[in-house]
Amino acid sequence: MTSPDTDAPAVREEVLEAIGLTKHFPVRGRLRDLLSRATPRVHAVDDVTLTLRRGRVTALVGESGSGKSTVARLLAQLYPRTAGTIRLHGEPVTVRGGRPFRAYARRVQMIFQDPFASLNPVHTVRYHLTRALRVHGNAGRTAADLDAALRALLERVTLTPPDRYLDKFPHELSGGQRQRVAIARALGADPEVLLADEPVSMLDVSIRLGVLNLLRDLKERLRLAVLYITHDIASARYFADETLVMYAGRLVEGGDSETVTQRPAHPYTRLLIDSAPDPDRITGAGRAAVAERGDGEPPSLLRPPPGCRFHPRCPYAMPRCGADLPPPLQVGDRPGHWAACWLHDPATRDAQAGPTALALVGDDGREATR
Ligand SMILES: Nc1ncnc2c1ncn2[C@@H]1O[C@H](COP(=O)(O)OP(=O)(O)OP(=O)(O)O)[C@@H](O)[C@H]1O
């Protein structure tokens, strides 16, 4: 296969794919459970399908406990999965430790929320980066090669001049600088995929944008495929090409970020957007509307609700929503925009149309009729 403009082999845009990814954590049961021999399981992730592409950021958005970190850890092969397939460049891959895991980690790197916890306080920046370069075979042969590679890494994350940072300990750096070191360490593997789990949520608001801009610059210059995990849907609009919304272990909506954030189609996405702390939008009246529209608790993942998991909180729930799991349905005529919500089933829309219609979510994501 060649690209249209050159004779060079076309590079596969899909780097990492998850198909039907599922993780149920067994939890220690109460005596009653032990006697019945049924092990309770937390349904942390169910049937998640997603694709990470070269040079693109995919945001995975949802509230705390929705399963976002578990998805990242499954993709990083830090956890065994209950079901599903992970494909790297089209090849199914399962690794559990040892050399195969190191080979996988060379291509798929993870960045964690708390850079202070992920850097060892007794070691310098030089130590952390040298180790990453050596483990992944990128330290070169000579001391001069290593020195050049260390400087290049620090320059790539704009910690310049490198000499100012190489011999610093983590506590001598600001939160933003520490996260840049953690990113440099991930880049030491020369990866194709970065899994960034809430990479800025522990940083001061004033420096978040700088770190997000750095990640965006890296995806553009290094053509990295980036998974950006966040509970802040506003930052997804700014930073991600594509946005996926997760609720109680399942994906509920996906599409390009502009569409998902500006014209949300799933009632849960609307709730997330309405409850985001946007001073322009959230007025007293706005808050009241949010409360009316399903402010409440996410369900227990030990016994998730049947049908759509959002139905107990959903102001638009129909009898069908508590019984049948909605598949991903295309939203209106917008290719690539989907929502797992029966409101977007053409049959439902036809049945609900007319003067007695209940609330429907229109193509613009707002109520069409009431
Ligand atoms: N090792 C584990 N054993 C049992 N349950 C777990 C384990 N790890 C996560 N869970 C549960 O799985 C569910 C999803 O957790 P996860 O951390 O993936 O969510 P999250 O969306 O990343 O939340 P947060 O933003 O708070 O990190 C939660 O109910 C959590 O308690």
PDBQT file of the ligand as one rigid body, heavy atoms in Angstrom, charges set to zero:
ROOT
HETATM    1  N1  LIG A 401      -8.173  -2.401  41.772  1.00  0.00    +0.000 N 
HETATM    2  C1  LIG A 401      -9.493  -2.208  41.919  1.00  0.00    +0.000 A 
HETATM    3  N2  LIG A 401     -10.261  -3.068  42.627  1.00  0.00    +0.000 NA
HETATM    4  C2  LIG A 401     -11.603  -2.887  42.753  1.00  0.00    +0.000 A 
HETATM    5  N3  LIG A 401     -12.274  -1.854  42.210  1.00  0.00    +0.000 NA
HETATM    6  C3  LIG A 401     -11.560  -0.958  41.493  1.00  0.00    +0.000 A 
HETATM    7  C4  LIG A 401     -10.138  -1.082  41.311  1.00  0.00    +0.000 A 
HETATM    8  N4  LIG A 401      -9.709  -0.032  40.550  1.00  0.00    +0.000 NA
HETATM    9  C5  LIG A 401     -10.812   0.711  40.280  1.00  0.00    +0.000 A 
HETATM   10  N5  LIG A 401     -11.899   0.156  40.836  1.00  0.00    +0.000 N 
HETATM   11  C6  LIG A 401     -13.286   0.653  40.743  1.00  0.00    +0.000 C 
HETATM   12  O1  LIG A 401     -13.599   0.749  39.362  1.00  0.00    +0.000 OA
HETATM   13  C7  LIG A 401     -14.408   1.895  39.123  1.00  0.00    +0.000 C 
HETATM   14  C8  LIG A 401     -13.742   2.770  38.078  1.00  0.00    +0.000 C 
HETATM   15  O2  LIG A 401     -12.560   3.344  38.652  1.00  0.00    +0.000 OA
HETATM   16  P1  LIG A 401     -11.568   4.277  37.827  1.00  0.00    +0.000 P 
HETATM   17  O3  LIG A 401     -10.450   4.681  38.740  1.00  0.00    +0.000 OA
HETATM   18  O4  LIG A 401     -11.192   3.607  36.547  1.00  0.00    +0.000 OA
HETATM   19  O5  LIG A 401     -12.491   5.533  37.510  1.00  0.00    +0.000 OA
HETATM   20  P2  LIG A 401     -12.073   7.000  37.026  1.00  0.00    +0.000 P 
HETATM   21  O6  LIG A 401     -13.127   7.435  36.088  1.00  0.00    +0.000 OA
HETATM   22  O7  LIG A 401     -10.675   6.985  36.520  1.00  0.00    +0.000 OA
HETATM   23  O8  LIG A 401     -12.169   7.822  38.364  1.00  0.00    +0.000 OA
HETATM   24  P3  LIG A 401     -11.150   8.955  38.911  1.00  0.00    +0.000 P 
HETATM   25  O9  LIG A 401     -11.325  10.138  38.007  1.00  0.00    +0.000 OA
HETATM   26  O10 LIG A 401     -11.657   9.195  40.305  1.00  0.00    +0.000 OA
HETATM   27  O11 LIG A 401      -9.781   8.360  38.872  1.00  0.00    +0.000 OA
HETATM   28  C9  LIG A 401     -14.598   2.586  40.476  1.00  0.00    +0.000 C 
HETATM   29  O12 LIG A 401     -15.827   2.141  41.009  1.00  0.00    +0.000 OA
HETATM   30  C10 LIG A 401     -13.442   2.064  41.289  1.00  0.00    +0.000 C 
HETATM   31  O13 LIG A 401     -13.772   2.047  42.666  1.00  0.00    +0.000 OA
ENDROOT
TORSDOF 0
